[in-house]
Amino acid sequence: MIFYFSGTGNSKWIAEQVATHQHERLISIADELSSGDNLLEYTLGETEAVGFVFPIYSWAPPAIVMEFIKKAHFANAQGHYFFYVCSCGDEVGLTQDIMNKIVRRKEWEWQAGFSVIMPNNYVCLPGFDTDPKEVEEKKLKEAVVEVKRINERISERAAPLFECKKGSWAFLKSRIIWPFFNKYQVTAKPFFATDDCISCGLCEKHCPVHNVKVDIKPTWGEHCTSCLACYHICPRHAVHYGKATLKKHQYFHSEFK
Ligand SMILES: Cc1cc2nc3c(=O)[nH]c(=O)nc-3n(C[C@H](O)[C@H](O)[C@H](O)COP(=O)(O)O)c2cc1C
């Protein structure tokens, strides 16, 4: 059972690789949460593992992923292999500590956690942009090898095994910057579409939480996750996050465009 959340396709690609290799079901976290059930109940098959695949947002898991893990209940968790794989542009900060805290009161614990470096999609602050084409291609090539290796560890049920790239200044990034990011940056308010918008509806189609509606131009609702799918998928580069993205570039995993 592989649960995933993804904005621009990197985590979805990893989740698909893992689900296929492990012969596991692939389930969208956003779809499960939109079902409206407060307690999400799952029963596991005898040899089934449980994996969570998601991007890193400001050196932490996205709030929607934390919410889902807190709410999810596995009736027969005992003896099953629980793991997570996070996709990041470069590093994950204290994600491992945060993930441990989320499951502290659960009847199961993580056996493994991995990070995979993928093309960066964060563009909303000065100094942040997508990777140059050659870096993007290199990351995607290396990710194929890395995900294959991770799949082998999962198949072996390797445990305990935590291979997350923490990076420098992890406490500052995950404990000091992340709360500010969550409070002030995770909002759809700055999003707008320029007159280049052709009302194609791709931003609406690709928003994982159905927060974008396109009539003549897109409008954004209240439950943005800041995944940036709407910005990166726009074929006219007409969607922007205030002035911050006007001179930035776009990235979307080619398999899901
Ligand atoms: C809001 C936001 C915050 C991000 N913060 C980080 C970060 O702290 N560290 C990092 O390495 N990458 C960061 N990234 C980059 C993504 O984690 C990375 O590109 C990821 O592979 C995107 O996955 P997706 O295509 O499944 O959405 C951030 C991206 C977004 C949209």
The ligand as an ORCA input file, in Angstrom:
! r2SCAN-3c Opt
* xyz 0 1
  C       6.666     24.941     -1.092
  C       7.897     24.172     -1.416
  C       8.930     24.080     -0.505
  C      10.083     23.329     -0.803
  N      11.054     23.191      0.134
  C      12.115     22.380     -0.110
  C      13.105     22.144      0.898
  O      13.011     22.617      2.023
  N      14.159     21.354      0.593
  C      14.303     20.787     -0.642
  O      15.296     20.098     -0.864
  N      13.381     20.962     -1.622
  C      12.280     21.746     -1.368
  N      11.313     21.914     -2.337
  C      11.470     21.211     -3.620
  C      10.614     19.935     -3.690
  O      10.654     19.223     -2.476
  C      11.077     18.999     -4.810
  O      11.205     19.668     -6.016
  C      10.118     17.829     -4.925
  O      10.745     16.804     -5.662
  C       8.800     18.183     -5.586
  O       7.976     17.041     -5.596
  P       6.623     16.905     -6.423
  O       7.015     17.064     -7.892
  O       6.153     15.541     -6.131
  O       5.720     17.976     -5.996
  C      10.174     22.666     -2.064
  C       9.115     22.771     -2.979
  C       7.986     23.506     -2.669
  C       6.851     23.584     -3.660
*
